[in-house]
Amino acid sequence: MIDRRAFAATAMLAGVGLSSSVSAQTLEISNSSAEIHQDVVLAASPARIYAALTDAALFDKIVRGSEAMNSAMKSQLGTAPTAIDARPGGAFALFGGYVTGFNLEMLSGKRLVQAWRAGSWDPGLFSIADFALSPHGSGTRIVFDHRGFPDNAAAHLAKGWHANYWEPMARIIV
């Protein structure tokens, strides 16, 4: 692991054409991971959207109205009830237990950040799902960012956020 001083020394030495025992390869930085960024406006208040994301009974209504529960994918999902511990560090299990994780940051009506994983991913692999909520007219603007998932899952996840979150939310919680 490289510390701040070693990095600064390496950068300074590289700038004057000298070599160092620390190379760019040892920094182990990758810029190739896929990310999802979605900007969605829904006709419900930020408090209502936040509640839908953090209240098991409300989220269960979204699950029942989702494409996942009304398609061939339903057979891949478990049968566990929706469970959400709405506290920082609290665990959640969604879509029959197929999606699991825990809450990292919770600012009521403003922001929810989750460590989020699908049941088909390798054990221990979690992504970060970040929901930023702000008033937009009489509704809510959701700026959503999802990163850290397997690259081959990007297209499926991007479509899934619309079909399993935003579209059922628009129909059910307004």
Helices and strands as residue ranges (DSSP letters): H 4-15, G 24-27, E 35-42, H 46-54, H 56-64, G 68-70, G 72-76, E 83-84, E 91-94, G 95-97, E 99-107, E 111-118, E 127-136, E 139-147, G 151-153, H 154-161, I 162-166, H 167-172
